[in-house]
Amino acid sequence: QVQLVESGGGSVQAGGSLTLSCVASGATHYNYCMAWFRQAPGKEREGVAAIDSDGSTIYADSVKGRFTISIDNAKITLYLQMSSLKPEDTAMYYCAVDWPRCGQVGGTLMSAGMDYWGKGTNVTISS
């Protein structure tokens, strides 16, 4: 069993920056994907960014160039650096893990394939 705990959310004005963190604990495997998803009220959960065990990354078109995903492999801590934030970035952000690689279709992360989820951290961007 893997436990994921997100932190770093908050309220920021448009154009600002935030960095989210996700600390993983419990059972681990050599090959895994760690990802960030987000869900705004009344909307479906969508993949934001992911990093695979080989270091390759996947970004949603809506955040490409503004968000950067990274991982500290020693601590198994996932980060999401967000800049140039927009009101449409407002959502609950979730950390997730998939074994052994990121489940995706045409470059789109599949939430149904994720094996573990954190409880989320809220991000609110005001205009």
One Martini backbone bead per residue (centre of mass of N, CA, C, O) as a GRO file, in nm:
protein
  127
    1GLN     BB    1   0.097   0.036   0.021
    2VAL     BB    2   0.021   0.375  -0.074
    3GLN     BB    3   0.102   0.703   0.035
    4LEU     BB    4  -0.047   1.030  -0.034
    5VAL     BB    5   0.079   1.374   0.017
    6GLU     BB    6  -0.035   1.688  -0.020
    7SER     BB    7   0.105   2.022  -0.094
    8GLY     BB    8   0.085   2.395  -0.151
    9GLY     BB    9  -0.170   2.512  -0.150
   10GLY     BB   10  -0.380   2.800  -0.264
   11SER     BB   11  -0.397   3.157  -0.295
   12VAL     BB   12  -0.380   3.318  -0.621
   13GLN     BB   13  -0.297   3.535  -0.846
   14ALA     BB   14  -0.283   3.612  -1.146
   15GLY     BB   15   0.056   3.521  -1.244
   16GLY     BB   16   0.139   3.338  -1.041
   17SER     BB   17   0.289   3.109  -0.794
   18LEU     BB   18   0.332   2.745  -0.746
   19THR     BB   19   0.418   2.463  -0.525
   20LEU     BB   20   0.382   2.125  -0.536
   21SER     BB   21   0.349   1.839  -0.314
   22CYS     BB   22   0.444   1.476  -0.297
   23VAL     BB   23   0.432   1.227  -0.054
   24ALA     BB   24   0.571   0.906  -0.040
   25SER     BB   25   0.456   0.594   0.110
   26GLY     BB   26   0.561   0.274   0.146
   27ALA     BB   27   0.525   0.092  -0.103
   28THR     BB   28   0.764   0.004  -0.361
   29HIS     BB   29   0.884   0.057  -0.700
   30TYR     BB   30   1.084   0.087  -0.967
   31ASN     BB   31   0.827   0.098  -1.152
   32TYR     BB   32   0.685   0.429  -1.207
   33CYS     BB   33   0.414   0.659  -1.191
   34MET     BB   34   0.381   1.015  -1.161
   35ALA     BB   35   0.094   1.233  -1.093
   36TRP     BB   36  -0.117   1.505  -1.205
   37PHE     BB   37  -0.433   1.612  -1.104
   38ARG     BB   38  -0.754   1.774  -1.184
   39GLN     BB   39  -1.054   1.932  -1.018
   40ALA     BB   40  -1.330   2.097  -1.091
   41PRO     BB   41  -1.621   2.212  -1.035
   42GLY     BB   42  -1.822   2.008  -1.243
   43LYS     BB   43  -1.569   1.846  -1.338
   44GLU     BB   44  -1.343   1.658  -1.476
   45ARG     BB   45  -1.081   1.471  -1.445
   46GLU     BB   46  -0.739   1.579  -1.514
   47GLY     BB   47  -0.450   1.574  -1.667
   48VAL     BB   48  -0.136   1.746  -1.623
   49ALA     BB   49   0.112   1.557  -1.511
   50ALA     BB   50   0.408   1.344  -1.578
   51ILE     BB   51   0.637   1.086  -1.446
   52ASP     BB   52   0.857   0.855  -1.519
   53SER     BB   53   1.104   0.629  -1.440
   54ASP     BB   54   1.288   0.763  -1.688
   55GLY     BB   55   1.186   1.089  -1.684
   56SER     BB   56   0.958   1.120  -1.847
   57THR     BB   57   0.715   1.350  -1.986
   58ILE     BB   58   0.377   1.486  -1.925
   59TYR     BB   59   0.156   1.728  -2.086
   60ALA     BB   60  -0.074   1.942  -2.091
   61ASP     BB   61  -0.152   2.185  -2.309
   62SER     BB   62  -0.257   2.397  -2.087
   63VAL     BB   63   0.053   2.379  -1.926
   64LYS     BB   64   0.253   2.415  -2.128
   65GLY     BB   65   0.524   2.624  -2.014
   66ARG     BB   66   0.419   2.656  -1.692
   67PHE     BB   67   0.473   2.364  -1.608
   68THR     BB   68   0.669   2.156  -1.368
   69ILE     BB   69   0.791   1.834  -1.341
   70SER     BB   70   0.917   1.652  -1.050
   71ILE     BB   71   1.171   1.435  -0.882
   72ASP     BB   72   1.258   1.275  -0.574
   73ASN     BB   73   1.382   0.965  -0.553
   74ALA     BB   74   1.482   0.937  -0.258
   75LYS     BB   75   1.188   1.054  -0.139
   76ILE     BB   76   0.943   1.035  -0.314
   77THR     BB   77   0.895   1.337  -0.448
   78LEU     BB   78   0.654   1.542  -0.584
   79TYR     BB   79   0.642   1.807  -0.831
   80LEU     BB   80   0.472   2.136  -0.900
   81GLN     BB   81   0.546   2.391  -1.111
   82MET     BB   82   0.372   2.704  -1.105
   83SER     BB   83   0.298   2.940  -1.364
   84SER     BB   84   0.107   3.167  -1.493
   85LEU     BB   85  -0.159   3.181  -1.357
   86LYS     BB   86  -0.501   3.084  -1.392
   87PRO     BB   87  -0.829   3.062  -1.326
   88GLU     BB   88  -0.846   2.773  -1.480
   89ASP     BB   89  -0.654   2.636  -1.248
   90THR     BB   90  -0.877   2.594  -1.070
   91ALA     BB   91  -0.835   2.332  -0.821
   92MET     BB   92  -0.803   2.007  -0.743
   93TYR     BB   93  -0.501   1.851  -0.651
   94TYR     BB   94  -0.364   1.533  -0.758
   95CYS     BB   95  -0.198   1.255  -0.657
   96ALA     BB   96  -0.041   0.983  -0.854
   97VAL     BB   97  -0.018   0.620  -0.916
   98ASP     BB   98   0.153   0.402  -1.156
   99TRP     BB   99   0.169   0.066  -1.277
  100PRO     BB  100   0.477   0.095  -1.429
  101ARG     BB  101   0.328   0.311  -1.605
  102CYS     BB  102   0.187   0.541  -1.784
  103GLY     BB  103  -0.145   0.590  -1.845
  104GLN     BB  104  -0.227   0.623  -2.199
  105VAL     BB  105  -0.394   0.827  -2.463
  106GLY     BB  106  -0.252   1.018  -2.679
  107GLY     BB  107  -0.116   1.173  -2.414
  108THR     BB  108  -0.347   1.094  -2.215
  109LEU     BB  109  -0.428   1.073  -1.904
  110MET     BB  110  -0.544   0.797  -1.698
  111SER     BB  111  -0.728   0.779  -1.415
  112ALA     BB  112  -0.823   0.471  -1.412
  113GLY     BB  113  -0.508   0.363  -1.394
  114MET     BB  114  -0.472   0.451  -1.118
  115ASP     BB  115  -0.369   0.315  -0.797
  116TYR     BB  116  -0.308   0.596  -0.647
  117TRP     BB  117  -0.430   0.845  -0.400
  118GLY     BB  118  -0.477   1.147  -0.297
  119LYS     BB  119  -0.667   1.409  -0.136
  120GLY     BB  120  -0.551   1.684  -0.192
  121THR     BB  121  -0.502   2.028  -0.322
  122ASN     BB  122  -0.589   2.356  -0.314
  123VAL     BB  123  -0.649   2.578  -0.602
  124THR     BB  124  -0.663   2.943  -0.620
  125ILE     BB  125  -0.746   3.171  -0.891
  126SER     BB  126  -0.745   3.506  -0.922
  127SER     BB  127  -0.855   3.798  -1.123
   0.00000   0.00000   0.00000
